Amino acid sequence: MSTPRPTLETREEVMFFDTDCGGVVHNIAYLRMIETCRTRLAALMGMDLRSMSETQLFPVVVRTEIDYRRSAKLGDWLTIRGTLGELSKARFWCEFQMIRESDGAVLVTARQALAMVQMPEGRPVRLPADWATRFAEA
């Protein structure tokens, strides 16, 4: 039985360490916020931090595509929306939008391709067989 594609929202307040001296967010800070959302999205897919630590099976980012549309600034509250996108036998994509809460502006859109890797060997493995049906688009 298929369920809706996993989707999650996280919130972040832009802090001093996220910005340059002009109070504008650094590009790496956006990636940190996406990482937090993606990690929590993975938990919805059965890959919570404890399970990954126990099984030593990890989703590893192999590609990031990001479009910076507008800048966030110090003190802005951002909503990061993440959703599971495309699935193949060996990779899956997660898609993200970062929205400034005060005006609803889309600041960043991004997508990341991930592969499953068995550690400590660093061996790529196929995605779980049930994902194709479990996360089929409705």
N, C-alpha and C positions, 0 to 999 in steps of 0.2 A: 504494500500500500504506500503510495507516495504522500509526502507531506509538503507543505509549502517550503520553498527555498529558505534556508535560515537567513534571518535578517536581524540586525541589532543596531541600537543607537547608544552611543556613549556621549558624555559631555566633558568638555575641558574648558577651564578658564586660562586665558593666555597669561602666563607668569613672566617675571623679569627674565628668567633663564631661557625663555623661548624667543626673546627679542634681541635686536641690535640696539645701538645707542639712541636710535630714533623711535624706538618703541614698536618697530615692525617685526613681525614673526620671521625667523630664519626658516629656510626651506627644510632643514633637517628636523625642525620642531614639528612640522606637519607630518613628516614620516613617523616620528615618535608617537603622535596621536593616532595615526592610522594603525601602527603596530599594536597599540592598546586595544583598539576596536577589533582588529583581526584576531588577536589572541582570545578575546571574549567570544567572538563569533566561532572560533575553532572549538571552544568548550561546548557550544550548542550542537556541534557536529560530532561530539563524542571525543574530542581531543582536549580535555582540560589539562591544566599544567601537571597535576599529580599523575594522571594516566600516561601522559607523554614521558614523564620521568621514570615511571615504572616499566613501561614497554620499550623505552628508548626509540620510539617511532615518532618522528617530528615532521611537521609541514615546513618546508624550507622555501623561502622566496627565491625564485629564479629569474624573475623579471618584474620591474615596476614601470608603469606608465603613469605620468602625473601631469596635469595641466593646472598651472597657477593662474587663476582668473582675477582675483582681487586679494589684497593684503588684509590679514588680521592684524590687530594692534593690541598693545598691552591692555589687559582688563576685559577684552571681548570674551563672551561666552560662546563656545562653538559646539554645535551638534555634529557628530561624526556618524554617518549612516553607512553601515557595511552590509553587504549581501553576497551570498554565494552566487557566482555567475556560471560560466561554462564549466562543464565536466568532460574529461576524456579518460582514457584508461590510466594515464600516467600523471596527468596534471589537472589542476582546477584553478579557476580564477575567482578572486574576490574583487568586488567593485565598491568604491567609496565616494561619498559626497561629504564635503565639510561646509556647513552652513553657519553664518553668523546669526545668532538668535535675535539680536536687536532689530535687524531689518530683513531677515530672511535671505540675504545675499548668498549665493553659492560662491564660495571662495576657491575651493579646490575640488577637482574630480580626479580620481585615480583608479587604477586597477592593477592587481598583482597576480602573477602566475606563481603557483606553488606546486612543488613535488614532494612526495613522501620519501623520507630518508631514514633507513634503519641505522642507528648508531650502536656501537662505536665504529662499525665497519665503513660507514658513509655510503652504504649501498642503497641506490634508489629502488623503491618497490612500487607496485601498482596500487592504485587507490582501492579502498575496501570495495569488494564486489557488490555489496548492497547499496552503495551510494547512487548508482545509476537509476535504480528504481525508487529508493528512499527519497532522493532529492529531485526527482523528475519534475519538470515544470508542469504546473496544473493547467 
